[in-house]
Amino acid sequence: GKRLEVLPYVVTRAEHIDPGPNPFRKDAEHIASGGVDLLYRVSSDFALNATLNPVFGQVEVDPAVINLTVYETFFEEKRPFFIEGGEIFDFGRNTSGGRLFYSRRIGRSPQVRTPTQAADIPANTTILGAGKLTGKTSNGWSLGVMEAVTQEETARYMDGDFQEKSWIVEPLTNYFVGRVRKDGRSGQSSVGAMFTATNRSLGPDYLLESLRESGYAGGIDFRHEWADRTWVLRGSVVGSRVAGDPRSIVAVQEYGNHFFQRPDADHLEVDSTAQSMSGYSVGLALGKQAGNHWRGELALAATSPTFEVNDLGFQTRTDRRDAALNVTYLENQPGRFLRSHSTTGIVRFEHNYSNQRILGILGVFSRFLHMDYWSLTLNGQYHPTANDDRSTRGGPLMERPAVWTLGGELSSDARKPVT
């Protein structure tokens, strides 16, 4: 019942490994650290969270992943400070631009490589402190503000003369995210805005070459339901801008989510003199989410080639225009033979900004539930011939052959002890 909660903690870790040729590792290392989480209820509507030195060692480790794709692996957030009240920072997901805010960027593994592989690099960046204010008023206003600062991280390494030196692998960085949303009509309508900012303190030349000095993104999203929530219209518009040394902007243009260096992409070109890059991502969807029989959704989205939010967000690819339609026929009234059944048809096409098809899907999915609760699921998909502009890692297009897939599943009564 108190307004203030203080949660101090200490984390210890022991590692026993074969150090191999790494001169900075021992076969047994013991590490200890500590921190504190604070929660203060400013009012009945708003809570203020603060944390000092939150570490990934507080929670379970991430699963081991072998990633052979051009995109990085997405890991779920597990740290209590970032999870509590985090739903306020959810932004419209119907665009193809990915997440505007990805909290795992804060405290991430250092991004800058050392001159040699024989180096002692910290596993994660230390979060000096972070604060978050979240809440929702009685008249439908939701507010979320978060600020975090991570310290400069250095690594020891051996140069060519076997002399020990230090190298900055992550600069002092400030992260900010702000979110506001207004709900109305008993939650049937909402409109909101979000802004994120990343600012780095770059000094040495190799940092200017490796990292952007700043990254900003902002946008608005909305959702409107009517006819007793039968119909829904939702959408979002997002803009982004990164800035820094021209060499760092070239690196962004050549990342796996852009590949401006593709030799057969007439609409793309690496700009070696640019000191900034701006882009956009938009999406709109109209859906029928209730009704006796017919439901469906029509969705349109576009993400420009220059859209970039990975400093504080998460995105896979850019340079795409999407159009998708799904229609469902549903019967929930039991008949003489079937308790319920539904059939969904799906059409989806994606093109890049050169109007080359990069994905096509035509599919039908049906499910039948017998009166005895046995179920039969049937599905069929056709992927027409398309172009793959990612697998060659910046090289020319590959052709993705057409593919048919057919599937089915028969299940007995799932309520029984054995199925």
DRENFIGU-540640 format. One record per atom (N, C-alpha, C): x, y, z. Coordinates in steps of 0.05 Angstrom, whole numbers, plus 5000, padded with zeros to 4 digits. Each point is the difference from the previous one (the first is absolute). Layout:
BEGIN
XYZ...
This chain:
BEGIN
501649765000498450245000501650255000502749985002501750245000500450104972500850254998500350134974502849954989501949905016502849964991500849715004501249894979501149735001502950014992501849885016502850004994500949704999501249934978500849724996503049994993501749975020502949974995500649714992502149964985500749734992503049984996501049755001502849944994500049764982501750014981500249784981502949904999500449745003502749884999500049804978502449974987500249824978502849875001500149744996502549854998500249874972502250034987500549884974502549835001499749754992502249814998500249904972501950104984500149934972502949964992500449884977502749984988500650264986501850175010500550264988501249994972501249774993501349984973502250214997500350124977502250194995499550285011497650055012499450275009501650075025501850194998501750075023498550145022497550094994498550165020498149835016499949744994498149825014501549815018498849935022501049795018498049774999501049775009498249774999497850025022500450175019497950055020499850305006497750114996499550285006497550045017500250185019497750055018499350304999497550064995499150274996497750065018499950245011497850085017499250284994497450065001499150274995497350045015499250245003497550065014498650244989497650045008498450224991497550035017498250184991497650045014497850094981497549905004497750104986498250155019498950224991498250175016497350034986497949995016497350054990498650195018499150234989498750205016497350074987497949975014497450074989499550305004500350154978499750295000497250075007498149854989497150045006498649734995497450005003498649754995500149924971500750184982500149954971502849954989502050115013502749994988502049885020501949854988502249875015502650094988502050055017502750074992501949775007501249894980502049795004502850114994501949915016502850074996501749755005502349994987501849775004502850104998501749885016502950054999501449744994501549994978501649764993498349754997497850014985498649744995501749834981500149745006501749824984498349774989501049894978498749774988500249755018501950015019500349775018497749975019498250205001497749975018498049794991500049944974498049834988501249774985498349824991500949774985501550084975501949834991501550064977498449964975500950134978498649964974500749724989498249894983500749754988502250034980501549784996502250004980498749994973501050174982498850024973502350014979499749844979501850014977498450154978500950244994498550164981501550014973498949894980501250004973498750204981498250175011498650194983501550274999499150184984501250274999499050185022498149915015498850165021500849915028500150185019500849935027497749855014500749865021498049845015498550185020497449965001498450155019499849845026500650135023499849885026497950155017498449865014498050125017501350145024498850225009500950145024499349845025501849985019499649855024500650165026501350234997500750155023497550145012499649975026497650105013499550304995502150165001499650294997498750074974500949864978499050074974497349874994499349785014497549864995497750155014500450085025497850125015499050264987497550014993498950244987500850034971501349804989501150024973497950014978497549915007498049994979499250274989500550225016499450264991501750084976502449874997501850074978499549844975498049835000499249864976499050204979500949974976499250184978498749844978498650144982498649864979501749804985499149754999501649784989499249934971498250154988499049934974501850104978502150155006501950084979502149784997501550014978502149814996502750105011499850225015502550125010501149885025498649805012500949885024499350155025501549965022499450125026501550275001498550205010501250275003501850015025499349835020501550005025500649715008502649935002500949745008501950035023499149945024501450075024502749855003500349784985502549855002502450164988499450224986502250174991501550135023498550045022501250135024501549795016502650035002501649795013500949784981499950054975500749814979503049925002500749794985502849934998501550224984502550065008501550204986500149954970499850224984499749984971502650034985502150135012502450064985502149785003501149924978502049785001502850115007501549845014502850075006501849934976502450124999501849954977500849704997500149865022500749715000497949845015499849744995498149845013500849935028502650015007500949955027499450245017497650005012499150245014498149925023499950175020498249965023497750194997497849914988497750184994497849945019498850215013497749955018497749874986498649825014497749864987497750194995499650205017497850204997500950275008498650204991500550285007498850065027501450135018499050075026498050234999497649965012498050215001500550155026501050254997500550165024497550065015497850064986497550055013497850034980497649955009497650034982497650075017498350164988497550085014497749994981497649945011497749964983497550095015498450164987497450105011497849904982498149845011497949894985497350025015497950024986497450015013497750064981497649995010497650054984498050155017498950224990498150165015497249894997498250095017497349914999498550084974500950214987498750104976501349894974501749795003500949864976502750084990501550175013502750084991502049805012501749884982502249835009502750144993501849995019502650134997502349825008502150004984502449855007502450154991501950045019502650134994502249845012502149954985502349845010502650134991501850015018502750114995502149815012502149944984502149825010502750094989502049965017502850074992501749765004501649934980501949785002502850114998501849875015502750115003501849924976502250144998502049934980501449745008500149814982501349755005502549974984502149915013502649964987500849705002501749924981501049734999503050004999501349815013502849964997500649824976502250064986500749834978503050004996501149814985502849984994500550094972501950194997500650104973502049814987501050074976501949834985502649955014500850185019502449975015499549875027497749895004499249865025500050195023499350254995499750205021497050045006499450015026497250035008499150294997497750034987498950274995497049995006498850245001497150015005498650124975497549934997498450084976497150045009498950234993497250055007498249834982498349835012498349834984497150085002499350195017497350125001500250275014499150214987500250275011497950065021500350215015498050105018497550074983497749895008497650034983497650075017498350174989497550075013497749914983498049875013497649904986497650135012498150084983497550125009497749904983497849945013497549934986497750125014498250124985497650125011497549914985497949945014497549894988497650125013498150094984497450105010497849894983497849935013497749884985497450105014498050064984497450085010497949794991498749885020497949804994497350145004498149934983497350115002497949804992497550075004497749834994500349735012500649995026500349755016502049824987502350114991502149844988499649934971497950104987499549934973501750174980501050225010501750184983502450085016502250044986502550105013501750134979501650195008502050134983502450065018502449964989502350045017502450094983502150065015502550094987502449885016502249974987502449895012502550124989502050045016502550124992502349865014502149924985502349885011502550154992502150005017502550144993502349855012502149984984502649885009502250204994501550075020502350194996502549885012502149994984502549885009502250215001501849975020502350185003502449874986500450074975502149884984502550175000502349875005502550155001502049914979501349775004502049904981498949964972501750004981499249984972498749734994500949795013498949744994497149985011499350165020497250015009498250154980501150214989498550154980499549834975501849834994499749824977498049785005499849915025498449765006497150065007499550225014497450055012498950274991497350014999498750264995500150175025500250264996500050195022497350025013497849984984497350025010498149844983497849935012497949864986497350085012498250104983497450095010497849874983497749955014497749894986497550105015497950044984497550105013497749954981497649975012497749954983497450015016497849974986497449995012498649744991498349905018498449774993497150045010498149864988497250035008498649744996497749975014498349774997497150105005498149914983497350095002498149774994498349945019498049784997497250125000498249884984497250094999498249774994497450055001497949804996500349775020500050085026500449815022502649844997502150144992502649884997500149794978498250014982500049824977502250074981500450264994501950104981502350155015502449984989502250145012501850114978500950255004501950134982502450085017502449924992502450065016502350084980501850155010502250084983502250155016502250054986502250155013501850124978501350215008502050144983502450065017502449914990502550035015502150124982501650185012502350114986502549955016502349974986502549955014502350174988502050055017502450144991502449925016502249924986502549945013502150204989501950075017502050194991502749935012502150074986502749955010502150044978502349905004502250014981499149854974500850104977499249874975500749704999502249935012500749715000498049835015498950115022498049855015497449994985499450204985497549994984500349814977502449984988500449794980499649735011501049955025499749745013497049935003498450205007497149965003498849924973500850144979498949944974500749724990502149895011500949734991499249785019498650075022499049805018498149804987499549785013498349794989497150094996499150205014497250094997499850224978502250074987499950204978501349904974502649935001501449904977499950194976500750255005500050204978502149934979502049835007502149944981499349794979497549905000499249804981500550104971501449854984500950104973497650034981497849855004497850014981497650165011500550155021497850175011500250284990498550064978500250274988498950215018498249935018498850215018501650055025502349865003501750035024502850084992501250165018502850084995501350085026502449905005501550075024501050294997499350175019500850285000502350025020502550024991502350015017500550275013498450204993500350275012497850075019498049845002497750065017500750005029499150205015500450015029497549945015497849934986497549935014498449834980498049865010498249844984497250005013498050074984497350025011498249824984497949885013498249834987497349995013498249844990497349995011498949714998497949955016498549754999497150065006498249914983497250065004498449744997497749995013498349774998497150075006498149864987497250045004498649734996498149945018498549754998497150055007498249874985497150015004499149715004498749955023499249725006497249985011498849774994497549925012500649785020499750065026501049815020497749875016497650044992497749875012497849964979498149835007497949944982499349715000497749924991499149725001501749834982500750104976501449824980502550124989499850254989502250104984501850195016502649954999502050185012502350024982501850205004502350034983501450265005502250044985501650245003501550064974500150264993501650104978502150185012502649944995502250155012501950094978500950255002502050114982502350135016502449974991502350115015502350064981501750195007502350074984502250095019502449914995502450085015502250084980500850255001501950114981502849865004501750004979502649885002501750135022499550265006501850155018498950005029498049855006498949995027501949845018500650125023502049875018499350075029499449805016499350045028501549815019502149874990501349805016501850105023500350275002501450105023498549965026497350024999498449955024497649834993499749924975497749834992501049744989498349864986500749744988498549974974501649974978498849964974501749804985498749864982501549804984500750124973498050054982500750104974498450254994501050154980498650244990499549964971499450224985499749994971497849804993497650045011497849814994497350145000498249904983497250085000498449755003498250005019498449765006497050054995498749794991497150004997499049725008498149995018499049745010497050015004498749784993497149975004499449735010498549985021499049745010497050025005498649794992497149985003499349735013498350015020499349765015497049965000499149764994497349925004499949825024498350075020499949865026497149915006499849765009497449895008500349885028498750145020500249915027497549855010497950004983497649865008500249704994499849835021500349714995497849904981500949824983498249864981499649715008499149844981499649725006502749855001502050094985502649864999502350165011500050264996502250175009499150195022501850035020499550205021500650284991502250034984500850264989501949944977500250204983502049994978500750284990502350034989500950264989501949964977500050184981501850004978501050284995502750024998501350264996501650004974499650204984501750044976501850245004502649964992502050215004501450064974500350264995501650104977501950215010502649974995502050195009502150034979500750254993502250054982501750235011502749964996501950215009501850064976500550264996501850094979502050205012502350024988501950215008499350254985501650215004499450264988500850014970501149784990500449984971497949834988497849945015497749854992500649714992502149895013500749724996498749845023498549794992498649845020502049855017499950045026501849865019498549785016497350004999498549805014497249994989498949764997497249964992498949765015497650035011498749775014497150004992499149764992497149954996499449755017498250025018499549785018497149975008499349755007497449935011500449825025498650075022500249855024497249945010499549755006497349915009500349835025498050035018499949845024497249915005499749745006497449885005500049865027498050065017499849885026497549835001500449735003497849815001498450035026497649895000498350005024501449865023501749804995501449865020502750135007500450244991502450165005502549904987499849834980502249944982500250244981502550064992500450244982501749924976499450134978501649964975500850284990502650034996501150254989501349954974499350154980501249984973501150274991502350004987501150254991501549964974499950194983501550004975501050284993502550024992501250254993501549984973500050224986501550024975501750265002502649974997501850234999501050034972499050194985501050034972502950094999501249984977502850074996500450295009502250045016500550275010503150044999500850255008502850075001500950015029502549915005501250025026502350204998499750235013502050214998501750025026500049785016501550005025502049775002499449774989501749765005502850034990500550174980502850034990501550215015498950105022501550185018501050254985498350134986500950244985500649944971499849754992500549934972497450034983500049894977497750034982497649835009497850044987497549855007500349704995498749855017499649714995497149954994499549804984497249934995499149795020497750055012498849815019497949844985500449754995498149844984497349995013498049944982497349975010499849745017498350015020499849775019497049955006499349755000497449915010500449875027498250055018500049855026497249925006499749755008497449895009500449865027498150045018500249885026497349945012500149825019497549935014500649885027498150025018500349895027497449905011500049755010497649885012500549965029498350115017500449985029497549885013500449835019497849895016499250195022498149935016498950185021502250085019500750255000502250105017499350015030497549955007499250005028500649745013500649794984500549735011502949985012500449815018502749975011502149934979499249854980501849924978498950114974501650144984499150114975501849914978
